[in-house]
Structure formats: structure tokens, C-alpha cells
Amino acid sequence: MRTNNRYTGNKNKFILSAMLLLIMAMPMISKAQDPHFSQYFSSPMTINPALTGKGVDDGRLMVNLRSQWWGSTGTVPYNTETVSYEQRLASQKTNNHNNLSFGLMMLADQSNGGVLQNNYFTGSFAYNQALDAEGNSMLGAGLSVTYANRLLNPDMFQFQSQFGSMGFQRSIPSNDPVALQSNKYWDINAGAQYSLRMTEKLGWNIGVSMFHLTSPTEGVYSNNRYQIDPRYNVQAGMQFYFADHSELHVSGMYESQYGNSIYTLGAVYKIKVVSDALETVNLGLWNRFGDAMYPYLALEGKKWVVGMSYDVVTSSVKTVYNSVSSVEFSLGWKFAGKKTSTSSGKYGMVNY
């Protein structure tokens, strides 16, 4: 009994210290260019193609819904949705830990109430190679191809020349025609990831990726087009497994594009629940420095997970839009089949 009390006390102190570290960290100004999710761990193909099928037994469906700055008045600035499916294709008979996976993802991003719409259709492949017989040391590489369709709706524009005594009248010619309303292009992304389960109680991982390898061209007017700069992404995390089957996952991510950077650091504590339907209750806290802090709550079963996060904006945007915030929902469902690995399914629905 004395040993259990000491174990529980040390574990609680460790968890509290990890959470306080997130709050005390100094903020850093950062802004993103590509669409991003607070629950990036629920949309792995948007941060690293090598994560495609990582920890998936047979198949996994993931859905993310994000409404950004939804507390602002007037037009909703940003809505982002993604639907992805990952499928494990094959594994070596001599080592069931090695596997090839593919994924399909559709991402839709709308700004200013739908004036600008970006639709991305992505196909991804990843191969994970075990570096030991037990599959504790894994090295993965992935490649994805994206077809992007950028649409502008000029019927929703409002120009000064359209303002009169009756307010804005879109039927009045604006004398500012949009020469390029649709922009389509192909893009290539690549990444690698390494993970190590050191002991039954400790593991860690690190990954790197690069997006927009082809430097595609975008623009609104035919005489004013520009190339999309590459986006670099680095992910890292540590996993702590306790004797009571609870888990602590600490993760961080760095993104850079157009000279702007994002630093994200957070942790999630998975509380084991004694229930036939529910496996764990997941409580998390993340800090996207210079942008927002967001708590996270998820309920996880053996084959499903439902999560919600709420961004509390900490940047200067909150002085422009009074009390703005962002809310995000995620849903995941895992399918089990004959290709189930002896190790991939024991780490949970989502790789935090």
C-alpha cells in the first residue's frame, strides 16, 4: 500500500509539472499560411505523409471540423474541414511490424463566408520498417500528392463603387473584374518519422516533413501570381505509461512557411476507465505560442474517439475581434481486419 501511494504521488506531481510548464512557457509571435488544426494529431497527413497508417490495424477514418474566430461578428472568417481514410495494405510475413499503408484525404477551407475556397485532394503512401524483431524501433517514410483547386466567388465581393444610399448593391458594376477566378495545381509532399518504445513505460518519436516541393503558382489576377513557399514541419513527442494503465503523452510541433513560424507544445493525459464501452477519458492542454492556448477533451473506445478543443486567442487579434475564439471537433473510427499487427493497435486510436 505504501508503494502504491508513493507511486501515485510521484505520478501526480509529474503530470502537474508538465501542465504548468505549458502555461509558463514564454509566447512567441507566429502566424500560419496553410490551413492547420489545433488537433493536428487527429489529421496526421496534414503534418507528415510518413504518419499515414501509423498505428492503424487495418483501416481508420478521421474527420476534423474547425471554425476559427467563430466569436467574431458578421462573416465567419475561416471554416476548415477534412475527411481522411487510411488503409494498411500489406505486411511482411517474416515481420508483421513492417507495413505499407496508403491514405486518401479531402480538405476544404473557406474564408470570409465562402468568398475564397481552397479544396485539396491528397493521396499518400507510407512504409514503416521495424529496426528490431519486436517492432519497438520503427523508421517510416512517406510521400503524398495533392491536387488543389482554389476558387474565388466575385459575386460576394463588395467594392466602394457599389455603395450608395441603399447600402452595398452588388448588382452595380464594380469595374474591377477578377481575371483569374479558379486556380488548379498539383503538389508533392514528403516526410520521415522515427519512433522508439524504450521500455514498457517510456517511448518517444520524432518526424520531419516538407510540403509544396513543386513550388506551385497561385494568384488572383493573371498579371499578379506568386509561388507557394515550402512549408517545413518538425514533430516530436514522448509517451509515459503508468502501472494503472493511464498514459501521459507530451508532444510538440514546429512549422515554418513564408518566414513565419509556429511553435506548439502540449500534453494529454489518458485516464483509464473501467467500462465495456469506454476505454479512456483524454484531457489535454496545448499552447500555440503567440496565437492561442487550447484545452482538449476526448472520449476514446476500442475502435472510436470523439474529441473537442477550444482555442482561447492570446494574440493581438483579440483586440480587433472582441473575445474571438476557435472551436474544433474530431471523430475517428478504426476498422479491424486480417492484417491486424501484433503491436500497432496497442497504442490507442490516435498517436498524440
C-alpha positions as CSV (number, residue, x, y, z in Angstrom):
1,M,0.0,0.0,0.0
2,R,2.9,2.4,0.9
3,T,4.5,1.7,-2.5
4,N,1.2,2.5,-4.4
5,N,0.8,5.8,-2.5
6,R,4.3,6.9,-3.4
7,Y,3.8,5.8,-7.0
8,T,0.5,7.8,-7.3
9,G,2.0,10.9,-5.6
10,N,5.0,10.9,-7.9
11,K,2.8,10.4,-11.0
12,N,0.5,13.3,-10.0
13,K,3.5,15.6,-9.3
14,F,4.9,14.7,-12.8
15,I,1.6,15.4,-14.5
16,L,1.1,18.7,-12.7
17,S,4.7,19.8,-13.5
18,A,4.2,19.0,-17.2
19,M,0.9,21.0,-17.4
20,L,2.5,24.0,-15.5
21,L,5.4,24.0,-18.0
22,L,3.0,24.7,-20.9
23,I,1.5,27.7,-19.2
24,M,4.8,29.2,-18.0
25,A,6.5,29.0,-21.4
26,M,7.2,32.4,-23.0
27,P,5.0,33.1,-26.0
28,M,6.5,33.6,-29.5
29,I,4.8,35.5,-32.3
30,S,3.7,33.2,-35.1
31,K,1.3,33.1,-38.0
32,A,0.5,30.2,-40.4
33,Q,-0.1,30.2,-44.1
34,D,-1.5,26.8,-44.9
35,P,-4.7,25.6,-43.1
36,H,-3.9,24.0,-39.8
37,F,-5.7,22.2,-37.0
38,S,-5.3,22.5,-33.2
39,Q,-5.9,18.8,-33.0
40,Y,-3.1,18.1,-35.5
41,F,-2.7,14.6,-34.1
42,S,-6.2,13.8,-35.5
43,S,-5.2,14.8,-39.0
44,P,-1.7,13.2,-39.4
45,M,-1.5,13.5,-43.2
46,T,-1.6,17.3,-42.9
47,I,1.6,17.4,-40.9
48,N,3.6,14.4,-42.2
49,P,3.0,11.9,-45.0
50,A,5.1,9.4,-43.1
51,L,2.3,9.2,-40.5
52,T,-0.1,7.7,-42.9
53,G,-1.4,4.5,-41.4
54,K,0.9,4.8,-38.3
55,G,-0.6,2.7,-35.6
56,V,-3.5,1.6,-37.8
57,D,-4.5,-2.1,-37.6
58,D,-6.4,-2.3,-40.9
59,G,-8.3,0.9,-41.7
60,R,-9.1,4.3,-40.0
61,L,-11.5,7.1,-40.8
62,M,-10.8,10.5,-39.4
63,V,-13.0,13.7,-39.6
64,N,-11.9,17.2,-38.4
65,L,-14.2,20.3,-38.2
66,R,-12.8,23.6,-37.3
67,S,-14.5,27.0,-37.0
68,Q,-11.9,29.7,-36.5
69,W,-12.7,33.0,-34.7
70,W,-16.3,32.0,-34.6
71,G,-17.0,34.5,-31.8
72,S,-16.5,37.4,-34.3
73,T,-19.4,39.4,-35.5
74,G,-20.5,39.4,-39.2
75,T,-19.0,37.0,-41.6
76,V,-17.3,33.9,-40.2
77,P,-13.6,34.3,-41.2
78,Y,-12.5,30.7,-41.5
79,N,-14.1,27.2,-41.7
80,T,-11.9,24.2,-42.3
81,E,-13.0,20.6,-42.7
82,T,-11.1,17.4,-43.6
83,V,-12.0,13.8,-44.1
84,S,-9.3,11.1,-44.4
85,Y,-9.1,7.4,-44.7
86,E,-6.0,5.3,-44.1
87,Q,-5.6,1.7,-45.1
88,R,-2.9,-0.8,-44.2
89,L,-2.1,-2.6,-47.5
90,A,0.4,-5.3,-46.6
91,S,3.0,-6.6,-44.1
92,Q,6.0,-8.8,-44.5
93,K,5.2,-12.4,-43.4
94,T,8.5,-12.7,-41.6
95,N,8.0,-9.5,-39.7
96,N,4.4,-8.3,-39.1
97,H,5.7,-5.0,-37.8
98,N,6.7,-3.8,-41.3
99,N,3.9,-2.4,-43.3
100,L,2.9,-0.4,-46.3
101,S,-0.1,2.0,-46.0
102,F,-2.0,4.4,-48.1
103,G,-4.3,7.3,-47.3
104,L,-6.9,9.5,-49.0
105,M,-7.8,12.9,-47.7
106,M,-10.1,15.7,-48.7
107,L,-9.6,19.1,-47.1
108,A,-11.9,22.1,-47.6
109,D,-11.0,25.6,-46.4
110,Q,-13.4,28.6,-46.7
111,S,-12.6,32.2,-45.7
112,N,-14.8,35.3,-45.4
113,G,-18.0,33.4,-45.6
114,G,-17.0,31.5,-48.7
115,V,-15.5,34.3,-50.8
116,L,-12.3,32.3,-51.1
117,Q,-12.4,28.5,-51.1
118,N,-9.5,26.1,-51.2
119,N,-10.1,22.4,-51.8
120,Y,-7.3,19.8,-51.6
121,F,-7.5,16.2,-52.6
122,T,-4.5,14.1,-51.4
123,G,-3.3,10.6,-51.9
124,S,-0.5,9.4,-49.6
125,F,1.8,6.3,-49.2
126,A,4.0,5.4,-46.3
127,Y,6.2,2.5,-45.4
128,N,7.2,1.6,-41.9
129,Q,10.3,-0.6,-41.3
130,A,11.0,-2.3,-38.0
131,L,14.6,-2.0,-36.9
132,D,14.3,-4.8,-34.3
133,A,12.5,-8.1,-34.0
134,E,9.9,-6.7,-31.5
135,G,9.0,-3.7,-33.6
136,N,9.9,-1.3,-30.8
137,S,12.2,0.7,-33.1
138,M,10.4,1.9,-36.2
139,L,11.5,4.0,-39.2
140,G,8.9,5.3,-41.6
141,A,8.9,7.4,-44.8
142,G,6.0,8.8,-46.8
143,L,5.1,10.6,-50.0
144,S,1.9,12.4,-50.9
145,V,0.5,14.0,-54.0
146,T,-2.1,16.8,-53.7
147,Y,-4.5,18.3,-56.3
148,A,-5.6,21.8,-55.3
149,N,-8.5,23.8,-56.6
150,R,-8.6,27.5,-55.5
151,L,-11.9,29.3,-56.1
152,L,-13.0,32.9,-55.8
153,N,-16.6,34.0,-55.8
154,P,-16.6,37.5,-57.2
155,D,-20.4,37.7,-56.7
156,M,-19.7,38.1,-52.9
157,F,-17.3,41.0,-53.3
158,Q,-18.2,44.4,-52.1
159,F,-16.4,47.5,-53.6
160,Q,-16.6,51.1,-52.7
161,S,-18.1,51.9,-56.1
162,Q,-21.1,49.7,-55.2
163,F,-22.0,51.7,-52.1
164,G,-24.9,54.1,-52.3
165,S,-27.9,55.5,-50.3
166,M,-29.4,52.0,-50.1
167,G,-26.1,50.4,-48.9
168,F,-24.0,48.0,-50.9
169,Q,-25.6,46.9,-54.1
170,R,-23.7,44.0,-55.8
171,S,-25.8,44.5,-59.0
172,I,-23.9,47.7,-59.7
173,P,-20.7,47.0,-61.8
174,S,-17.6,47.2,-59.7
175,N,-15.3,48.0,-62.7
176,D,-12.8,45.7,-61.0
177,P,-13.2,42.3,-62.7
178,V,-11.3,39.2,-61.4
179,A,-9.2,37.8,-64.2
180,L,-8.4,34.5,-62.5
181,Q,-11.3,33.0,-60.6
182,S,-10.1,29.4,-60.4
183,N,-6.6,28.2,-59.9
184,K,-5.7,24.5,-60.1
185,Y,-2.3,22.8,-59.5
186,W,-0.6,19.6,-58.4
187,D,1.7,19.4,-55.5
188,I,4.1,16.9,-53.8
189,N,4.9,16.5,-50.1
190,A,7.4,14.1,-48.3
191,G,8.3,13.2,-44.8
192,A,10.1,10.7,-42.5
193,Q,9.4,9.6,-38.9
194,Y,11.2,7.6,-36.3
195,S,9.7,6.1,-33.1
196,L,11.2,4.1,-30.3
197,R,9.5,2.2,-27.5
198,M,12.4,2.2,-25.0
199,T,10.6,0.3,-22.2
200,E,7.1,-0.7,-21.2
201,K,6.8,2.6,-19.5
202,L,8.6,5.0,-21.9
203,G,8.7,5.8,-25.6
204,W,9.5,8.8,-27.9
205,N,9.2,9.8,-31.6
206,I,10.4,12.5,-33.9
207,G,9.4,13.3,-37.5
208,V,10.3,15.8,-40.2
209,S,8.3,16.8,-43.4
210,M,8.3,19.2,-46.2
211,F,5.2,20.4,-48.2
212,H,4.9,22.2,-51.6
213,L,8.0,20.5,-53.1
214,T,7.0,21.6,-56.5
215,S,6.6,25.3,-55.5
216,P,3.2,25.7,-57.3
217,T,1.9,29.0,-58.5
218,E,-1.2,30.8,-57.2
219,G,-2.8,34.2,-57.8
220,V,-6.0,36.1,-58.3
221,Y,-5.1,38.2,-61.4
222,S,-3.3,36.9,-64.4
223,N,-0.6,39.6,-64.1
224,N,-0.1,39.1,-60.3
225,R,0.8,35.5,-59.5
226,Y,3.3,34.1,-57.0
227,Q,4.9,30.8,-56.0
228,I,3.9,29.0,-52.8
229,D,6.9,28.7,-50.5
230,P,7.7,25.3,-49.0
231,R,6.3,24.5,-45.5
232,Y,8.7,22.7,-43.1
233,N,7.3,20.7,-40.2
234,V,9.1,19.0,-37.3
235,Q,7.1,16.9,-34.8
236,A,8.4,15.2,-31.6
237,G,6.8,13.5,-28.6
238,M,7.3,11.4,-25.5
239,Q,4.9,8.8,-24.1
240,F,4.7,7.7,-20.4
241,Y,2.8,4.5,-19.5
242,F,1.8,4.0,-15.9
243,A,1.1,0.9,-13.9
244,D,-2.6,1.8,-13.5
245,H,-2.9,1.8,-17.4
246,S,-3.2,5.5,-17.6
247,E,-0.9,7.4,-20.1
248,L,0.8,10.8,-20.4
249,H,1.7,12.0,-23.9
250,V,3.8,15.1,-24.3
251,S,4.2,16.5,-27.9
252,G,5.5,19.5,-29.7
253,M,5.5,20.8,-33.3
254,Y,7.3,23.4,-35.2
255,E,6.1,24.8,-38.6
256,S,7.8,27.4,-40.9
257,Q,6.5,29.0,-44.1
258,Y,7.0,32.4,-45.7
259,G,9.4,33.3,-42.9
260,N,6.6,32.8,-40.3
261,S,6.9,30.1,-37.6
262,I,4.5,28.3,-35.4
263,Y,5.6,26.6,-32.1
264,T,3.2,24.3,-30.4
265,L,3.7,22.4,-27.2
266,G,1.2,20.3,-25.2
267,A,0.3,17.2,-23.3
268,V,-2.7,14.9,-23.0
269,Y,-3.4,12.6,-20.0
270,K,-5.3,9.4,-20.8
271,I,-7.3,8.3,-17.8
272,K,-8.2,4.6,-17.9
273,V,-11.9,3.9,-17.4
274,V,-13.3,0.6,-16.3
275,S,-16.1,0.2,-18.8
276,D,-17.1,-2.1,-21.7
277,A,-17.9,0.9,-24.0
278,L,-15.3,3.5,-22.9
279,E,-11.6,2.9,-22.7
280,T,-10.1,6.3,-21.6
281,V,-11.0,9.9,-21.0
282,N,-8.3,12.1,-22.5
283,L,-7.6,15.5,-21.0
284,G,-5.1,17.8,-22.7
285,L,-3.7,21.3,-22.9
286,W,-1.7,22.9,-25.7
287,N,-0.1,26.2,-26.3
288,R,0.4,27.6,-29.8
289,F,2.8,30.3,-28.8
290,G,1.8,33.8,-29.8
291,D,-1.6,32.6,-31.0
292,A,-3.8,30.6,-28.7
293,M,-4.0,28.2,-25.8
294,Y,-6.5,25.4,-26.0
295,P,-7.8,22.7,-23.7
296,Y,-8.7,19.3,-25.2
297,L,-11.2,16.7,-24.2
298,A,-11.8,13.3,-25.8
299,L,-13.6,10.1,-25.1
300,E,-12.0,7.0,-26.6
301,G,-13.2,3.5,-27.1
302,K,-11.5,0.5,-28.6
303,K,-12.4,1.5,-32.1
304,W,-13.5,5.1,-31.9
305,V,-12.6,8.5,-30.5
306,V,-14.5,11.8,-30.2
307,G,-12.6,15.0,-29.4
308,M,-13.2,18.7,-28.9
309,S,-10.8,21.6,-28.4
310,Y,-11.4,25.3,-27.7
311,D,-8.9,27.9,-28.7
312,V,-8.5,30.9,-26.3
313,V,-6.8,33.5,-28.5
314,T,-3.8,35.2,-26.9
315,S,-2.5,37.2,-29.9
316,S,-3.3,40.8,-30.8
317,V,-6.3,39.6,-32.9
318,K,-8.4,39.5,-29.8
319,T,-8.2,43.3,-29.7
320,V,-9.6,43.6,-33.2
321,Y,-12.4,41.0,-32.9
322,N,-13.7,41.2,-29.4
323,S,-13.4,37.9,-27.5
324,V,-12.7,35.8,-30.6
325,S,-12.2,32.1,-30.2
326,S,-12.0,28.9,-32.3
327,V,-13.7,25.5,-31.7
328,E,-12.7,22.2,-33.3
329,F,-14.3,18.8,-33.3
330,S,-12.7,15.4,-34.3
331,L,-14.1,12.0,-34.9
332,G,-12.2,8.8,-35.5
333,W,-13.2,5.2,-36.3
334,K,-10.8,2.3,-36.6
335,F,-11.6,-0.8,-38.6
336,A,-10.0,-4.2,-37.7
337,G,-9.2,-6.9,-40.2
338,K,-7.0,-9.8,-41.0
339,K,-3.9,-7.5,-41.4
340,T,-4.0,-6.5,-37.7
341,S,-0.5,-6.1,-36.4
342,T,0.7,-7.6,-33.1
343,S,1.8,-4.1,-32.0
344,S,0.1,-1.3,-33.9
345,G,-3.2,-1.4,-32.1
346,K,-1.9,-1.2,-28.6
347,Y,-1.1,2.5,-28.6
348,G,-4.7,3.8,-29.0
349,M,-6.9,5.3,-31.6
350,V,-4.8,8.5,-32.1
351,N,-1.0,9.0,-31.9
352,Y,-0.8,12.0,-29.7
